[in-house]
Amino acid sequence: MKKISIIITIVLLVLLFFSCQKDTVWVYYNETGCSDKWGVASVPEKEKTKKVKKYLSRKGIHVVTVLITNDGISEVCFACHCKTGKRITCEIYENDLQKAINENFYLSKAR
């Protein structure tokens, strides 16, 4: 009888875990030279990742993953608003999508 109750408890815990999983979406932001809300572009990638997560968290956006790649839009100019060519891609919870769009992120077609 103890074995059956242990098995039932384990099964219920597994079901509870999977029912709490939230759907996620990927969004991206084309980095600028120095007009991004979390700071300038010229910081190490690890620090930039932390700053992006912290900024988005303060805006109520739950970030699962942050990736920084070189496949963004690049502009040949040195003004703050010019694009660096780096793209900040974030996996966020789907219910935070509108908040991310309000912060100038775009929905990514695929990841």
Backbone as ProteinMPNN parsed JSONL, in Angstrom:
{"seq_chain_A": "MKKISIIITIVLLVLLFFSCQKDTVWVYYNETGCSDKWGVASVPEKEKTKKVKKYLSRKGIHVVTVLITNDGISEVCFACHCKTGKRITCEIYENDLQKAINENFYLSKAR", "coords_chain_A": {"N_chain_A": [[0.816, -1.196, 0.0], [2.01, 1.223, 0.702], [3.804, 1.596, -1.386], [2.117, 2.129, -3.557], [0.923, 4.573, -2.808], [3.19, 6.184, -2.799], [3.947, 6.096, -5.487], [1.677, 7.29, -6.659], [1.872, 9.847, -5.543], [4.287, 10.733, -6.688], [3.585, 10.744, -9.417], [1.562, 12.692, -9.369], [3.061, 14.944, -8.619], [4.765, 15.206, -10.845], [2.859, 15.726, -12.859], [1.856, 18.15, -11.886], [4.124, 19.757, -12.093], [4.5, 19.889, -14.923], [2.125, 21.112, -15.669], [2.465, 23.66, -14.789], [4.237, 24.833, -16.48], [4.996, 27.505, -18.648], [4.052, 29.023, -21.764], [6.411, 30.175, -24.129], [7.86, 32.853, -26.06], [9.963, 34.192, -28.656], [11.712, 37.216, -28.85], [13.229, 40.1, -30.417], [15.767, 42.678, -30.482], [17.272, 45.325, -32.125], [20.408, 46.359, -31.537], [21.679, 49.578, -30.564], [24.211, 52.151, -30.812], [24.449, 53.777, -28.465], [21.941, 54.387, -27.379], [20.308, 52.585, -26.085], [18.072, 51.419, -23.588], [19.178, 50.062, -21.437], [21.827, 50.707, -21.33], [25.092, 51.538, -22.779], [26.506, 50.141, -25.816], [29.105, 49.234, -25.7], [30.01, 47.388, -23.719], [31.161, 44.354, -22.083], [29.826, 41.23, -23.313], [28.664, 39.467, -21.404], [28.076, 41.159, -19.249], [26.317, 42.903, -20.53], [24.204, 41.167, -21.102], [23.278, 40.64, -18.501], [22.439, 43.236, -17.806], [20.378, 43.678, -19.661], [18.538, 41.672, -18.899], [17.986, 42.534, -16.266], [16.885, 45.09, -16.719], [14.576, 44.454, -18.279], [13.252, 42.839, -16.466], [12.606, 44.707, -14.469], [10.663, 46.007, -15.853], [8.626, 44.247, -15.753], [8.807, 42.019, -17.363], [9.342, 38.71, -17.877], [12.254, 37.068, -18.327], [13.588, 34.31, -19.965], [15.777, 33.418, -21.477], [18.672, 35.035, -22.85], [20.201, 35.986, -25.811], [22.957, 37.143, -27.674], [23.715, 38.179, -30.826], [25.387, 38.583, -34.036], [23.766, 39.2, -36.198], [22.125, 41.334, -36.792], [20.811, 44.535, -37.876], [23.082, 46.676, -39.446], [24.489, 49.878, -39.365], [26.281, 52.437, -41.04], [27.411, 54.687, -39.3], [28.057, 56.972, -36.575], [26.425, 57.968, -34.632], [24.37, 57.988, -31.651], [21.936, 56.662, -32.085], [22.414, 54.916, -34.139], [22.509, 51.669, -35.583], [24.271, 48.824, -34.37], [24.684, 46.359, -35.5], [24.486, 44.198, -33.938], [22.247, 41.873, -32.487], [19.881, 41.542, -29.996], [18.394, 38.904, -28.643], [15.657, 37.516, -27.017], [14.136, 35.042, -25.0], [10.974, 35.008, -23.803], [8.13, 34.949, -21.521], [5.025, 34.256, -22.993], [2.798, 35.805, -22.221], [3.974, 38.213, -21.622], [4.528, 39.492, -23.939], [3.365, 41.852, -25.138], [4.306, 43.839, -23.431], [7.048, 43.685, -23.992], [7.061, 44.452, -26.67], [6.269, 47.073, -26.323], [8.633, 48.029, -25.371], [10.19, 48.287, -27.563], [10.964, 45.852, -28.73], [10.786, 43.176, -31.107], [8.636, 40.635, -32.362], [10.028, 37.524, -32.911], [10.293, 35.508, -35.785], [11.151, 32.878, -35.826], [13.018, 30.538, -33.848]], "CA_chain_A": [[0.0, 0.0, 0.0], [2.908, 2.378, 0.729], [4.361, 1.785, -2.729], [1.093, 2.739, -4.409], [0.782, 5.996, -2.465], [4.404, 6.874, -3.239], [3.844, 6.221, -6.943], [0.635, 8.287, -6.939], [2.433, 11.146, -5.179], [5.265, 11.093, -7.719], [2.838, 11.048, -10.644], [0.899, 13.984, -9.173], [4.083, 15.988, -8.646], [5.187, 15.367, -12.243], [1.763, 16.403, -13.559], [1.815, 19.519, -11.406], [5.271, 20.451, -12.684], [4.267, 20.161, -16.338], [0.986, 22.013, -15.831], [2.924, 25.016, -14.446], [5.088, 25.343, -17.543], [4.363, 28.575, -19.408], [4.472, 29.132, -23.156], [7.362, 31.256, -24.347], [8.067, 33.36, -27.419], [11.259, 34.852, -28.848], [11.654, 38.587, -29.35], [14.573, 40.616, -30.667], [15.99, 44.119, -30.453], [18.487, 45.697, -32.848], [21.184, 47.202, -30.644], [22.204, 50.852, -31.047], [25.514, 52.502, -30.242], [24.374, 54.253, -27.072], [20.617, 54.849, -26.965], [19.523, 51.488, -25.523], [17.628, 51.772, -22.239], [19.972, 49.37, -20.412], [23.196, 51.209, -21.354], [25.819, 51.597, -24.047], [26.817, 48.862, -26.457], [30.517, 48.875, -25.58], [30.327, 46.621, -22.507], [31.276, 42.92, -22.39], [28.553, 40.557, -23.581], [28.101, 38.919, -20.17], [27.518, 42.292, -18.505], [25.169, 43.386, -21.3], [23.13, 40.195, -20.889], [22.738, 40.914, -17.159], [21.752, 44.525, -17.825], [19.124, 43.501, -20.409], [17.631, 40.907, -18.025], [17.588, 43.379, -15.141], [15.999, 46.132, -17.232], [13.293, 43.868, -18.651], [12.614, 42.391, -15.224], [12.007, 45.897, -13.847], [9.483, 46.353, -16.654], [7.636, 43.187, -15.586], [8.976, 41.039, -18.429], [10.079, 37.555, -17.363], [13.19, 36.617, -19.352], [14.09, 32.948, -19.793], [17.091, 33.339, -22.125], [19.131, 36.179, -23.642], [21.272, 35.677, -26.757], [23.435, 38.306, -28.428], [24.299, 37.689, -32.077], [25.835, 39.612, -34.979], [22.95, 39.135, -37.41], [21.183, 42.448, -36.804], [20.985, 45.604, -38.869], [24.277, 47.473, -39.192], [24.478, 51.161, -40.058], [27.596, 53.062, -41.078], [27.384, 56.011, -38.698], [28.521, 56.899, -35.201], [25.462, 58.596, -33.725], [23.84, 57.055, -30.643], [20.8, 55.888, -32.588], [22.841, 54.024, -35.227], [22.504, 50.233, -35.257], [25.621, 48.256, -34.296], [24.756, 45.071, -36.185], [24.211, 43.139, -32.967], [20.832, 41.65, -32.199], [19.618, 40.964, -28.678], [17.235, 38.032, -28.781], [15.242, 37.052, -25.694], [12.991, 34.152, -24.828], [10.163, 35.547, -22.714], [6.813, 34.338, -21.413], [4.111, 34.773, -24.012], [1.915, 36.841, -21.688], [4.742, 39.453, -21.513], [4.868, 39.938, -25.294], [2.984, 43.246, -25.384], [5.239, 44.687, -22.674], [8.31, 43.696, -24.742], [6.815, 45.272, -27.869], [6.283, 48.464, -25.84], [10.048, 48.369, -25.138], [10.818, 48.274, -28.899], [11.35, 44.52, -29.194], [9.935, 42.65, -32.167], [8.407, 39.192, -32.301], [10.901, 36.772, -33.809], [9.523, 34.517, -36.55], [11.588, 31.514, -35.467], [14.225, 30.422, -33.019]], "C_chain_A": [[0.862, 1.263, 0.0], [3.474, 2.668, -0.657], [3.373, 2.497, -3.642], [0.943, 4.226, -4.086], [2.024, 6.796, -2.854], [4.355, 7.105, -4.747], [2.814, 7.287, -7.323], [1.158, 9.694, -6.633], [3.428, 11.62, -6.233], [4.563, 11.498, -9.012], [2.159, 12.413, -10.52], [1.895, 15.142, -9.205], [4.57, 16.264, -10.063], [4.115, 16.107, -13.034], [1.675, 17.871, -13.149], [2.944, 20.341, -12.019], [4.993, 20.824, -14.134], [3.077, 21.091, -16.564], [1.37, 23.452, -15.521], [3.823, 25.612, -15.516], [4.325, 26.406, -18.333], [4.888, 28.559, -20.84], [5.399, 30.332, -23.296], [7.385, 31.648, -25.814], [9.447, 34.01, -27.457], [11.01, 36.232, -29.416], [13.079, 39.068, -29.584], [14.566, 42.142, -30.673], [17.293, 44.384, -31.201], [19.237, 46.737, -32.028], [21.645, 48.491, -31.332], [23.536, 51.139, -30.346], [25.434, 52.94, -28.79], [22.995, 54.754, -26.665], [19.715, 53.722, -26.462], [19.228, 51.784, -24.047], [18.44, 51.116, -21.129], [21.442, 49.779, -20.447], [23.836, 51.137, -22.728], [26.218, 50.211, -24.536], [28.217, 48.358, -26.143], [30.887, 48.213, -24.249], [30.455, 45.148, -22.888], [29.898, 42.254, -22.486], [27.88, 40.034, -22.312], [27.43, 40.02, -19.339], [26.265, 42.83, -19.198], [23.967, 42.471, -21.102], [22.468, 40.44, -19.533], [21.924, 42.203, -17.144], [20.406, 44.424, -18.548], [18.113, 42.765, -19.534], [17.103, 41.776, -16.89], [16.597, 44.452, -15.592], [14.605, 45.56, -17.544], [12.525, 43.373, -17.426], [11.938, 43.564, -14.509], [10.752, 46.352, -14.586], [8.402, 45.271, -16.572], [7.691, 42.119, -16.66], [9.868, 39.919, -17.9], [10.938, 36.966, -18.478], [13.691, 35.222, -19.006], [15.527, 32.863, -20.299], [17.396, 34.649, -22.844], [20.29, 35.71, -24.514], [21.669, 36.961, -27.468], [24.182, 37.777, -29.649], [24.702, 38.869, -32.961], [25.004, 39.633, -36.261], [21.885, 40.227, -37.477], [21.469, 43.417, -37.931], [22.212, 46.417, -38.49], [24.199, 48.754, -40.013], [25.874, 51.787, -39.97], [27.453, 54.514, -40.612], [27.755, 55.865, -37.23], [27.609, 57.619, -34.214], [24.894, 57.544, -32.774], [22.74, 56.142, -31.186], [21.185, 54.891, -33.691], [22.921, 52.574, -34.741], [23.923, 49.674, -35.336], [25.79, 46.986, -35.127], [24.538, 43.903, -35.24], [22.717, 43.08, -32.71], [20.725, 40.983, -30.839], [18.314, 40.201, -28.788], [16.915, 37.434, -27.417], [14.075, 36.077, -25.81], [12.248, 34.665, -23.606], [8.852, 34.773, -22.633], [5.856, 35.042, -22.372], [3.218, 35.903, -23.483], [2.641, 38.173, -21.45], [5.056, 40.067, -22.875], [4.536, 41.409, -25.52], [3.907, 44.206, -24.638], [6.577, 44.797, -23.418], [8.175, 44.549, -26.002], [6.828, 46.749, -27.479], [7.707, 48.948, -25.566], [10.869, 48.259, -26.424], [11.449, 46.942, -29.293], [10.35, 44.096, -30.263], [9.785, 41.155, -31.994], [9.277, 38.509, -33.339], [10.078, 35.696, -34.5], [9.897, 33.096, -36.153], [12.801, 31.589, -34.555], [14.598, 28.972, -32.979]], "O_chain_A": [[0.5, 2.261, -0.623], [3.609, 3.825, -1.057], [3.76, 3.374, -4.414], [0.846, 5.05, -4.996], [1.914, 7.971, -3.203], [4.686, 8.191, -5.223], [3.063, 8.098, -8.215], [0.904, 10.627, -7.395], [3.409, 12.787, -6.624], [4.927, 12.5, -9.627], [2.179, 13.203, -11.464], [1.6, 16.202, -9.759], [4.767, 17.419, -10.442], [4.429, 17.019, -13.799], [1.441, 18.737, -13.992], [2.739, 21.488, -12.417], [5.229, 21.965, -14.532], [3.04, 21.795, -17.573], [0.677, 24.377, -15.944], [4.14, 26.8, -15.453], [3.148, 26.227, -18.647], [6.016, 28.139, -21.098], [5.197, 31.368, -22.663], [6.986, 30.88, -26.689], [10.022, 34.334, -26.418], [10.211, 36.409, -30.336], [14.026, 38.518, -29.022], [13.534, 42.792, -30.841], [18.305, 43.735, -30.936], [18.762, 47.858, -31.847], [21.96, 48.496, -32.522], [23.921, 50.443, -29.406], [26.254, 52.526, -27.97], [22.887, 55.489, -25.683], [18.495, 53.879, -26.416], [20.071, 52.346, -23.348], [18.394, 51.573, -19.987], [22.236, 49.252, -19.669], [23.209, 50.732, -23.707], [26.26, 49.246, -23.772], [28.491, 47.169, -26.303], [31.97, 48.459, -23.717], [29.914, 44.731, -23.912], [28.943, 42.665, -21.827], [26.663, 40.144, -22.163], [26.343, 39.822, -18.797], [25.278, 43.168, -18.543], [22.84, 42.944, -20.953], [21.242, 40.447, -19.429], [20.851, 42.26, -16.543], [19.415, 45.008, -18.109], [16.96, 43.183, -19.435], [15.909, 41.754, -16.589], [15.59, 44.693, -14.925], [13.589, 46.114, -17.124], [11.3, 43.48, -17.364], [10.824, 43.426, -14.002], [9.884, 47.006, -14.007], [7.376, 45.368, -17.246], [6.721, 41.385, -16.852], [11.014, 40.158, -17.521], [10.415, 36.429, -19.455], [14.159, 34.979, -17.894], [16.393, 32.302, -19.628], [16.497, 35.296, -23.382], [21.244, 35.11, -24.02], [20.813, 37.772, -27.823], [25.151, 37.028, -29.525], [24.385, 40.019, -32.655], [25.503, 40.049, -37.307], [20.862, 40.062, -38.141], [22.271, 43.141, -38.824], [22.363, 46.807, -37.332], [23.883, 48.725, -41.202], [26.554, 51.675, -38.949], [27.383, 55.439, -41.422], [27.766, 54.754, -36.7], [28.0, 57.85, -33.07], [24.935, 56.349, -33.066], [22.633, 54.983, -30.785], [20.345, 54.103, -34.124], [23.352, 52.306, -33.62], [24.682, 50.005, -36.247], [26.915, 46.583, -35.423], [24.419, 42.757, -35.674], [22.022, 44.096, -32.715], [21.393, 39.986, -30.567], [17.254, 40.791, -29.001], [17.799, 36.906, -26.741], [13.158, 36.265, -26.61], [12.809, 34.751, -22.514], [8.501, 34.034, -23.552], [5.887, 36.263, -22.528], [2.916, 36.848, -24.211], [1.997, 39.166, -21.111], [5.779, 41.061, -22.951], [5.368, 42.143, -26.052], [4.249, 45.269, -25.157], [7.171, 45.873, -23.469], [9.095, 45.29, -26.35], [7.341, 47.583, -28.225], [7.954, 50.154, -25.533], [12.095, 48.152, -26.378], [12.373, 46.912, -30.105], [9.223, 44.589, -30.316], [10.705, 40.482, -31.531], [9.26, 38.878, -34.513], [9.253, 35.043, -33.863], [9.044, 32.208, -36.147], [13.508, 32.595, -34.515], [15.586, 28.606, -32.343]]}, "name": "protein", "num_of_chains": 1, "seq": "MKKISIIITIVLLVLLFFSCQKDTVWVYYNETGCSDKWGVASVPEKEKTKKVKKYLSRKGIHVVTVLITNDGISEVCFACHCKTGKRITCEIYENDLQKAINENFYLSKAR"}
